[in-house]
């Protein structure tokens, strides 16, 4: 059995849905389970609808609902005959009516709770999977649509719910496994789930990848395929580096590091369930299914050692410099610092320390005011925003002489605010002004990837 997850651009219109149907048909002998995202852009529209409703802009919100309904009806009309179109349009209209009901409710209350936000956001996947399921059936595929909320049971942290793995495992075996065993192509939604009380939740933006990996890990899939609109994971962001190369094969650790530090192909937590079960992950292009994509496995077997695999970056970073009010790094100082970030659920990305100070980077500043107030009770604090983290990723960087020198030599005229090396075997990170990101990434890419012709088994 294999998992095939299709992202928003892979189901964005009728042409895309026809395309993925052909892709799935080729994999029928491997018993595919299909996970779909919302049509590209729809989740953003749903969140905007919710925001407008909470602001009292009910008419504007309802116009967006009509637009979302119209887009899905247009896809249906292009895919099906007249009778089927009429039938499916009625169901799409029901989804729209439910959304309109949410708009009315939020407009009256004038308040948008995380629980309500999840209810809005769920409709994208629910509509796209409904259409894909019926199109599969029209193409003579034995399709069975399973509502992810029936098995993806989560806690009640709305908008960022955590799956309850033991319960999810049990539900998958009760609800999904029998359908796979009976040779159905099971279709379900990524990103959404429900509490044990049946209240709709989401597991965070980009969570469809995570959903697919959880399903694959718990059902013991042979392969997890993430279908997107690029040929695989690249040596850098192609919008910045025009000659970025495709990475044919890489390790779980490298892929996770890249995802965490800004690679947009993969959701950061996607890798984790696959790593635990040692299931290979393929990143593939639904627009170019003939491309072999990127294979991610635990320990790639390549003849030649390759150090640097990719250059990633994360913009919108804030640096916080914290100096102990005592003239030495007092006992408990680091613990006190990180207790503050933990209290406000703010992730620290990189850390650098000296005898009496510590610098950290964050990208979530929602609670920055509270964090600074508490830090100032025992430290002197300064803040610098509009920064970016540039991350050089590859196996064995920590024990490879000369890599750091190459990095710094390539950017001798660029001010580096902070460097983090040694904590990770596969990552050297540094912080620069955001305005210098593209130039730095291009220089580093030229330094490390100008000639990789001798590594054809790794790069394409």
C-alpha positions as CSV (number, residue, x, y, z in Angstrom):
1,X,0.0,0.0,0.0
2,X,1.2,3.5,-0.8
3,X,0.1,7.0,0.3
4,X,-0.4,9.6,-2.5
5,X,-0.8,13.1,-1.1
6,X,-1.8,15.8,-3.7
7,X,-1.3,19.4,-2.8
8,X,-3.5,22.4,-3.7
9,X,-2.0,23.0,-7.1
10,X,-2.5,19.4,-7.9
11,X,-6.3,19.7,-7.5
12,X,-6.6,23.4,-8.4
13,X,-8.8,23.0,-11.5
14,X,-10.4,20.4,-13.8
15,X,-7.3,19.8,-15.8
16,X,-5.3,19.1,-12.6
17,X,-7.9,16.6,-11.4
18,X,-7.9,14.8,-14.7
19,X,-4.1,14.7,-14.4
20,X,-3.9,13.2,-10.9
21,X,-6.6,10.6,-11.9
22,X,-4.2,9.3,-14.5
23,X,-1.4,9.3,-12.0
24,X,-3.4,7.3,-9.5
25,X,-4.6,4.9,-12.1
26,X,-1.0,3.9,-12.9
27,X,-0.5,3.0,-9.2
28,X,-3.6,0.8,-8.7
29,X,-1.5,-2.4,-8.4
30,X,0.2,-0.8,-5.3
31,X,-3.2,-0.1,-3.5
32,X,-3.0,3.7,-3.2
33,X,-4.6,5.8,-0.5
34,X,-5.1,9.3,-1.7
35,X,-4.9,12.4,0.6
36,X,-6.0,15.7,-1.0
37,X,-5.6,19.3,0.0
38,X,-8.0,22.1,-0.8
39,X,-7.9,23.6,-4.2
40,X,-5.0,26.1,-4.4
41,X,-5.9,29.4,-2.7
42,X,-9.2,28.2,-1.2
43,X,-8.0,27.9,2.4
44,X,-6.7,31.5,2.3
45,X,-10.2,32.6,1.0
46,X,-11.9,30.7,3.8
47,X,-9.8,32.3,6.4
48,X,-10.4,35.7,4.8
49,X,-14.2,34.9,4.9
50,X,-14.0,34.2,8.6
51,X,-12.1,37.4,9.2
52,X,-14.6,39.5,7.3
53,X,-17.5,37.9,9.2
54,X,-15.8,38.7,12.5
55,X,-15.3,42.3,11.4
56,X,-19.0,42.7,10.7
57,X,-18.5,42.7,6.9
58,X,-21.1,40.1,6.4
59,X,-21.9,41.0,2.8
60,X,-18.3,40.8,1.8
61,X,-17.9,37.5,3.5
62,X,-20.9,36.1,1.7
63,X,-19.6,37.3,-1.6
64,X,-16.4,35.3,-0.9
65,X,-18.5,32.2,-0.1
66,X,-20.3,32.6,-3.4
67,X,-17.0,32.9,-5.2
68,X,-15.7,29.7,-3.6
69,X,-18.9,27.9,-4.5
70,X,-18.7,29.2,-8.0
71,X,-15.1,28.0,-8.4
72,X,-16.0,24.4,-7.3
73,X,-19.1,24.3,-9.5
74,X,-17.0,25.4,-12.5
75,X,-14.6,22.5,-11.9
76,X,-17.6,20.1,-11.6
77,X,-19.1,21.4,-14.8
78,X,-15.9,20.8,-16.7
79,X,-15.4,17.3,-15.4
80,X,-18.9,15.7,-15.6
81,X,-21.9,15.2,-17.8
82,X,-25.0,17.3,-17.4
83,X,-26.9,15.0,-15.0
84,X,-23.9,14.3,-12.8
85,X,-23.1,18.0,-12.7
86,X,-26.6,18.9,-11.6
87,X,-26.4,16.3,-8.8
88,X,-22.9,17.5,-7.6
89,X,-23.9,21.1,-7.8
90,X,-26.6,20.5,-5.2
91,X,-24.0,19.1,-2.8
92,X,-21.6,22.0,-3.4
93,X,-24.5,24.3,-2.7
94,X,-25.0,22.5,0.7
95,X,-21.4,23.2,1.6
96,X,-21.9,26.8,0.7
97,X,-25.1,27.1,2.8
98,X,-23.2,25.7,5.7
99,X,-20.4,28.2,5.2
100,X,-23.0,31.0,5.0
101,X,-24.4,29.8,8.3
102,X,-21.0,30.1,9.9
103,X,-20.7,33.6,8.4
104,X,-24.0,34.6,10.0
105,X,-23.1,33.2,13.3
106,X,-19.7,34.9,13.6
107,X,-21.2,38.1,12.3
108,X,-23.8,38.2,15.1
109,X,-21.2,37.4,17.8
110,X,-18.5,39.7,16.4
111,X,-15.9,37.2,17.6
112,X,-13.8,34.6,15.8
113,X,-12.7,31.8,18.0
114,X,-10.0,29.2,17.0
115,X,-12.8,26.6,17.0
116,X,-14.8,28.7,14.5
117,X,-11.7,29.3,12.4
118,X,-11.2,25.5,12.1
119,X,-14.8,25.0,11.0
120,X,-14.3,27.5,8.2
121,X,-10.9,26.2,7.1
122,X,-12.2,22.6,6.8
123,X,-14.4,23.2,3.9
124,X,-11.6,23.5,1.3
125,X,-10.5,19.9,1.7
126,X,-14.1,18.6,2.1
127,X,-15.1,20.1,-1.2
128,X,-12.0,19.1,-3.2
129,X,-12.1,15.5,-1.9
130,X,-15.8,15.3,-2.7
131,X,-15.1,16.3,-6.4
132,X,-12.1,14.1,-6.7
133,X,-13.9,11.0,-5.4
134,X,-16.8,11.4,-7.8
135,X,-14.4,12.0,-10.7
136,X,-12.5,8.8,-9.8
137,X,-15.7,6.9,-9.9
138,X,-16.6,8.4,-13.3
139,X,-13.3,7.0,-14.6
140,X,-14.1,3.5,-13.3
141,X,-11.9,3.6,-10.3
142,X,-13.3,1.9,-7.2
143,X,-13.2,4.9,-5.0
144,X,-14.3,5.3,-1.4
145,X,-14.4,8.7,0.3
146,X,-13.6,8.6,4.0
147,X,-14.1,11.8,6.1
148,X,-10.7,12.4,7.9
149,X,-12.7,13.6,10.9
150,X,-13.8,10.0,11.5
151,X,-10.3,8.8,12.2
152,X,-7.9,11.7,12.6
153,X,-8.8,12.3,16.3
154,X,-7.0,15.2,17.9
155,X,-6.8,17.1,21.1
156,X,-8.7,20.4,21.4
157,X,-5.9,22.8,20.5
158,X,-7.9,24.4,17.6
159,X,-5.9,25.6,14.6
160,X,-2.9,23.5,15.7
161,X,-4.4,20.3,17.1
162,X,-2.2,17.4,17.9
163,X,-3.3,13.9,16.7
164,X,-3.9,11.3,19.4
165,X,-1.9,8.6,17.7
166,X,-3.3,5.6,19.6
167,X,-6.8,6.5,18.8
168,X,-6.0,7.4,15.2
169,X,-4.3,4.0,14.8
170,X,-7.4,2.2,16.1
171,X,-9.8,4.2,13.9
172,X,-7.7,3.7,10.8
173,X,-7.7,0.0,11.2
174,X,-11.5,-0.1,11.9
175,X,-12.5,2.4,9.1
176,X,-9.8,2.6,6.4
177,X,-7.9,-0.7,6.4
178,X,-10.9,-2.8,5.4
179,X,-11.6,-0.6,2.4
180,X,-7.9,-0.9,1.2
181,X,-8.1,-4.7,1.8
182,X,-11.2,-4.8,-0.5
183,X,-9.2,-3.0,-3.3
184,X,-10.9,0.4,-2.9
185,X,-8.9,3.6,-3.7
186,X,-9.5,5.4,-0.4
187,X,-9.7,9.2,-0.7
188,X,-9.5,11.4,2.4
189,X,-8.6,14.9,3.4
190,X,-5.3,16.2,4.8
191,X,-5.1,19.0,7.3
192,X,-8.4,18.3,9.1
193,X,-9.5,16.1,12.0
194,X,-11.9,16.2,15.0
195,X,-11.9,16.0,18.7
196,X,-13.2,13.0,20.5
197,X,-16.5,14.9,20.8
198,X,-16.7,15.2,17.0
199,X,-15.7,18.9,16.8
200,X,-13.8,19.8,13.7
201,X,-10.1,20.7,14.1
202,X,-7.1,21.4,11.9
203,X,-3.5,20.4,12.5
204,X,-2.0,23.6,11.2
205,X,-1.2,25.1,7.8
206,X,0.7,22.7,5.6
207,X,-0.7,19.9,7.7
208,X,-1.8,17.8,4.7
209,X,1.7,16.4,4.4
210,X,1.7,15.6,8.1
211,X,-1.7,13.8,7.7
212,X,-0.4,11.7,4.9
213,X,2.7,10.7,6.8
214,X,0.7,9.8,9.9
215,X,-1.6,7.6,7.9
216,X,1.3,6.0,6.1
217,X,3.2,5.3,9.3
218,X,0.3,3.9,11.2
219,X,-0.9,1.7,8.3
220,X,2.6,0.5,7.4
221,X,2.8,2.0,3.9
222,X,5.6,1.0,1.5
223,X,5.9,4.5,0.2
224,X,4.7,8.0,1.0
225,X,4.4,10.2,-2.1
226,X,4.0,14.0,-1.8
227,X,2.8,15.4,-5.1
228,X,3.3,19.1,-5.6
229,X,4.1,21.5,-8.5
230,X,7.9,21.2,-8.5
231,X,10.2,18.3,-9.6
232,X,11.4,17.7,-6.0
233,X,13.6,19.3,-3.4
234,X,16.1,21.7,-4.9
235,X,19.5,22.9,-4.0
236,X,17.9,26.3,-3.3
237,X,14.8,28.4,-3.8
238,X,14.4,28.5,-7.6
239,X,12.8,32.0,-7.4
240,X,16.2,33.2,-6.0
241,X,18.6,30.9,-7.8
242,X,17.7,30.3,-11.4
243,X,20.0,27.3,-11.9
244,X,19.0,25.5,-8.7
245,X,19.4,21.7,-9.2
246,X,17.2,18.9,-8.2
247,X,18.4,16.7,-5.4
248,X,17.7,13.1,-6.4
249,X,18.3,11.5,-3.0
250,X,18.8,12.8,0.5
251,X,18.5,11.7,4.1
252,X,15.5,12.2,6.5
253,X,17.7,14.4,8.7
254,X,18.6,16.7,5.8
255,X,15.0,17.0,4.5
256,X,13.7,17.7,8.0
257,X,16.3,20.4,8.5
258,X,15.5,22.0,5.2
259,X,11.8,21.9,5.9
260,X,12.3,23.6,9.3
261,X,14.4,26.3,7.8
262,X,12.2,27.4,5.1
263,X,12.1,24.8,2.2
264,X,8.5,25.2,1.0
265,X,8.1,21.8,-0.6
266,X,7.7,20.0,2.7
267,X,5.9,20.6,6.0
268,X,8.4,20.5,8.8
269,X,6.7,17.7,10.8
270,X,6.0,15.5,7.8
271,X,9.2,13.6,8.1
272,X,8.7,12.5,11.7
273,X,6.2,9.6,11.3
274,X,8.0,8.3,8.3
275,X,11.4,8.4,10.1
276,X,10.0,6.3,13.0
277,X,8.8,3.6,10.6
278,X,11.6,4.0,8.1
279,X,9.2,4.6,5.2
280,X,10.7,6.2,2.1
281,X,9.2,9.6,1.1
282,X,9.0,10.7,-2.6
283,X,8.6,14.4,-3.5
284,X,7.0,14.4,-7.0
285,X,5.6,16.8,-9.6
286,X,2.0,16.2,-10.6
287,X,2.5,18.4,-13.6
288,X,5.5,16.4,-14.7
289,X,4.9,12.9,-13.4
290,X,7.6,11.5,-15.6
291,X,10.2,13.2,-13.4
292,X,11.6,10.9,-10.7
293,X,11.5,13.6,-8.1
294,X,13.4,13.4,-4.8
295,X,13.7,10.3,-2.7
296,X,14.1,10.8,1.1
297,X,15.3,7.8,3.1
298,X,17.1,7.2,6.4
299,X,20.6,6.6,5.1
300,X,21.2,7.1,1.4
301,X,23.8,4.8,-0.1
302,X,25.9,6.9,-2.5
303,X,29.4,6.1,-3.6
304,X,30.8,9.6,-3.3
305,X,30.6,11.7,-0.1
306,X,28.6,14.9,-0.7
307,X,28.7,17.5,2.0
308,X,26.4,20.4,1.2
309,X,23.0,19.5,-0.2
310,X,21.0,22.7,-0.2
311,X,20.9,26.4,0.9
312,X,17.7,27.3,2.7
313,X,16.6,30.5,4.4
314,X,13.9,31.8,6.7
315,X,12.8,35.5,6.5
316,X,10.9,37.5,9.0
317,X,13.2,36.7,11.9
318,X,13.7,38.7,15.0
319,X,17.0,38.5,17.1
320,X,16.7,39.0,20.8
321,X,20.0,39.6,22.7
322,X,19.8,38.9,26.4
323,X,22.5,40.0,28.8
324,X,22.6,38.8,32.4
325,X,22.3,41.7,34.9
326,X,25.0,40.0,36.9
327,X,28.5,40.1,35.4
328,X,28.7,36.3,34.9
329,X,26.4,33.7,33.5
330,X,24.6,33.0,36.8
331,X,23.4,29.5,37.7
332,X,19.9,29.1,36.3
333,X,20.2,32.0,33.8
334,X,19.7,29.9,30.7
335,X,16.9,27.9,32.3
336,X,15.1,31.2,33.2
337,X,15.5,32.5,29.7
338,X,14.0,29.4,28.0
339,X,11.3,29.1,30.6
340,X,10.0,32.5,29.4
341,X,9.8,31.3,25.7
342,X,8.2,28.1,26.8
343,X,5.6,29.9,28.8
344,X,4.5,31.9,25.8
345,X,4.8,28.9,23.4
346,X,7.4,30.7,21.2
347,X,9.8,28.6,19.2
348,X,13.5,29.6,19.3
349,X,15.3,28.8,16.0
350,X,18.9,29.5,16.7
351,X,21.0,30.2,19.8
352,X,24.4,31.7,20.4
353,X,25.9,32.2,23.9
354,X,28.9,33.9,25.5
355,X,30.0,34.3,29.1
356,X,27.2,36.6,30.2
357,X,24.8,36.8,27.3
358,X,22.7,34.8,24.9
359,X,21.2,35.6,21.5
360,X,18.2,33.8,20.1
361,X,16.1,34.1,17.0
362,X,12.3,33.8,16.7
363,X,9.8,34.3,13.9
364,X,6.6,34.4,15.9
365,X,6.4,37.8,17.6
366,X,2.8,37.5,18.8
367,X,3.9,37.4,22.4
368,X,7.0,39.5,22.1
369,X,5.9,42.2,24.4
370,X,5.1,39.7,27.2
371,X,8.4,37.9,26.6
372,X,10.5,41.1,26.8
373,X,8.7,42.2,29.9
374,X,9.6,39.0,31.8
375,X,13.1,38.8,30.4
376,X,13.8,42.3,31.6
377,X,13.2,41.2,35.2
378,X,16.6,39.5,35.3
379,X,18.4,40.7,32.1
380,X,19.1,43.6,29.8
381,X,17.4,42.9,26.5
382,X,17.7,44.4,23.0
383,X,15.7,43.5,19.9
384,X,16.6,43.6,16.1
385,X,14.0,42.8,13.5
386,X,13.9,42.4,9.8
387,X,16.6,39.6,9.9
388,X,16.9,36.3,8.1
389,X,18.4,32.9,8.9
390,X,20.5,31.4,6.1
391,X,21.0,27.7,6.6
392,X,23.6,25.5,4.8
393,X,22.5,21.8,5.0
394,X,24.3,18.6,4.4
395,X,25.4,15.4,6.1
396,X,28.6,15.5,8.2
397,X,29.1,19.3,8.1
398,X,30.2,19.4,11.6
399,X,33.2,17.1,10.9
400,X,34.1,18.5,7.4
401,X,37.0,21.0,7.5
402,X,36.7,24.1,5.3
403,X,33.0,24.4,4.9
404,X,32.6,27.3,7.3
405,X,35.5,29.0,5.7
406,X,33.9,28.7,2.3
407,X,30.7,30.2,3.6
408,X,32.4,33.2,5.2
409,X,34.7,33.8,2.3
410,X,31.7,34.0,-0.1
411,X,30.1,36.8,1.9
412,X,33.1,38.8,3.3
413,X,31.3,42.1,2.6
414,X,28.0,41.0,4.3
415,X,27.4,41.7,8.0
416,X,26.7,38.5,9.9
417,X,24.8,39.1,13.1
418,X,25.0,35.7,14.6
419,X,26.4,32.2,13.8
420,X,25.2,28.8,15.0
421,X,27.4,25.8,14.3
422,X,28.2,22.6,16.2
423,X,24.8,21.9,17.7
424,X,23.8,20.0,14.5
425,X,25.8,17.6,12.4
426,X,24.1,18.7,9.3
427,X,23.4,22.4,9.6
428,X,25.4,25.6,9.7
429,X,23.2,28.7,10.2
430,X,23.8,32.4,10.4
431,X,21.7,35.5,10.7
432,X,21.9,38.5,8.3
433,X,19.8,41.5,7.5
434,X,16.8,40.4,5.5
435,X,17.6,42.7,2.6
436,X,20.8,40.7,1.9
437,X,19.1,37.3,1.7
438,X,18.9,36.8,-2.0
439,X,22.5,38.0,-2.7
440,X,23.9,35.7,0.0
441,X,21.9,32.7,-1.2
442,X,23.0,33.2,-4.8
443,X,26.7,33.5,-3.7
444,X,26.6,30.4,-1.6
445,X,24.9,28.4,-4.2
446,X,27.6,29.4,-6.7
447,X,30.2,28.4,-4.2
448,X,28.9,24.9,-3.5
449,X,27.0,24.0,-6.7
450,X,28.7,25.6,-9.6
451,X,30.1,22.2,-10.6
452,X,28.4,19.0,-9.4
453,X,28.8,17.0,-12.6
454,X,30.8,14.4,-10.7
455,X,27.8,13.8,-8.4
456,X,25.2,12.7,-10.9
457,X,23.8,10.1,-8.6
458,X,22.8,12.9,-6.2
459,X,22.0,16.0,-8.3
460,X,20.2,16.5,-11.6
